[in-house]
Amino acid sequence: MSVEPALTILIAEDNNSDRLILQTIVRKQGHRVITARDGMEAVEQFRLQRPQLVLLDVLMPRMDGMEAARHIKAMAGEELVPIIFLTSLSDAESLAECLAVGGDDFLSKPYNRVILQAKINAFNRMRDMHQTLQRQRDHIRERNRQLLHEHELARRVFDNIAHQGCLNADNIRHIISPMSIFNGDVLFASPKPSGGMHVFLGDFTGHGLPAAIGAMPAAEIFYGMTSKGFTIAEILREMNRKLQGILPKGLFCCGAMLDLNLHTGHVEVWNGGLPDGYLLRNNGQWEKLRSRHLPLGVLPPERFSAACERYEAAVGERVLFCSDGILESYNARGEMFGEERFTTIIESSDSAEQVFDRLAAAIDDFSGDVDSEDDLTLVEVTMAREELLDDLSRRLGSSVLTGPSSWRCHYALRDNTLAQFNPVPLLLHICMDVPGLRLFSGQIFTILTELFNNALDHGILQLPSSLKDSPRGFTRYYNEREKRLKTVVGHSVSITLDHQADGHSGGRLLITVEDSGRGFDYSAFDTVNLDHNQLAGRGIGLLQQLCHGLHWYGNGNRVEAEFRWALPTASSASIGSESKDE
Amino acid sequence: MNEISHLDHEALSELQEVMEDEFEILISTFLQDSSERIQHLHQALESEAADDFSKAAHSLKGSSINIGATVLGERCKVAENAGRAGQLSPDQVVAIEEEFTLVEAQLKAYLKHH
């Protein structure tokens, strides 16, 4: 038999002989006894000594047991102090009243010590349980408060990371309805150094902290790599690699990424596991942007494909994406919003511009007061004129005016590194250290990219640029490129950057790229002014536009591009930034 | 006179076992308190205070039951109920007093023999 711990027990009984009997029984059971002769004394003793259990006679002078019980229960507060009424009352009504005022049990006369002991032990167990329960409740309450506080802090960090981009750009509209403090959905948008922008909509499996944890590196990669000039494919590959490495099995990120090229009027789309997106044409027609890939974080890097679909898009044409929370949201009647409602709204809209607002209103109407079970995110990205991004990219730069201004660097890639590594972000990074040059990151990115691609694609891989004349040709071109890249041996591309300052507010960057290929007949390019809108032809029209000098040497496998720059005057720069703030 | 009908010896011996040295004190306390309560009953009867009458009878009932004086307890119960009903009668007090005198004698005898 287990030994029950000693308690302090208050016995309130006006009858001397009865009190004597009780107190002897209880004391012999090992408990400490406090006695009282009436209700008032009982209340006072309780206040002074806080006994853990009370034996109360019902009928006592000055204050009866029922009144005393009320006081004692009130003083005990949240603590459980069992009260056992001592009674020779036998009518049901009086017994019921004893319980109504807070009594927990009765003990009737003549007192039986075995029953009394059993009752004391039973109530002591109940008291223990109550205390445990309260301790745990207090613990849970405190933990919950801490957790909410931590969530609040983490949320601030998360918001800073996830929403640092250009979601407020004029060509982006979005709605995000978070289901919990951390949204399972993420929406990133960032201007690219080359002009245009990247937009990413992701829907992590699950909600709350686990979803947010995956969102953090995704945001870091998206913003970090976009601003350094990495391509959509490189960013997707990195996000997939990272998420696949850190997320536990069963946790992944359905997502769609857009690369909006305002200069050429193209949009590249990658959709991995999100519902179909829509490309809305100005003429009222629309195309579906289907998911062609598994979500991010599922496949190992070697099996992941970052292949995008490329669409021409005129100014005003737009891309719509939503997370499955929208299609799978339920109304009060248990119906799903569904894809059909979505397309009906698109079909019945007079113009592409209307669609977003009508969809937003329909979603709002549909779910009404029903709490959404998933996160609802809808985003619309519109093809805009290039000028839209002028002030967005200006915001990226113009920080400090110290740094290297006169320098030269030589960088060469050999063999299969050519197939695996894109040197443009690294080279761009070097150039961006020049004070003031950051404002021209778009142009420099484009020049570096064009020169490097020319050297690799045409110089070494000998791909005919004429292939790129049609959208279909693009796919063939890239397939062929992949194939030839695998067999690159004994080749190299070397890049030399040379920067010379010209006073404090300008300079000259000389970029020389030499490849080990056979070269080409460049005589035509040196003289003829090409159609700038023509995509093919080594992007030479574009290069000629951006550079102040463009010359080929040798067999045509060495090219030198000269970029001259000067900081905009203070007045024009400040006008630009003011208009941004509005 | 049959002792068993007035005192529950089994209950008494159990009490004695519990109380040990204090058994005598318990008995004398009971006897003294009981005569005081009987005095209360008389006073209440005189002043026709039915509530006091009933309470005194109730209290004496409780301690009588505890001490094993079952018949005394029964008589107290009759008095208590009469008090509640407002039908006080000297007979009730007399019946209690008679029984108490017997119980007192038998308790003292019990103490001597045990």
Interface residues (C-beta under 8 A of the other chain):
Chain A: D14 N15 N16 S17 D18 L20 I21 T24 I25 K28 L59 S88 K109 P110 Y111 R113
Chain B: A11 L15 V18 M19 E22 I25 L26 T29 F30 D33 K55 H58 S59 K61 G62 S63 I65 N66 I67 G68
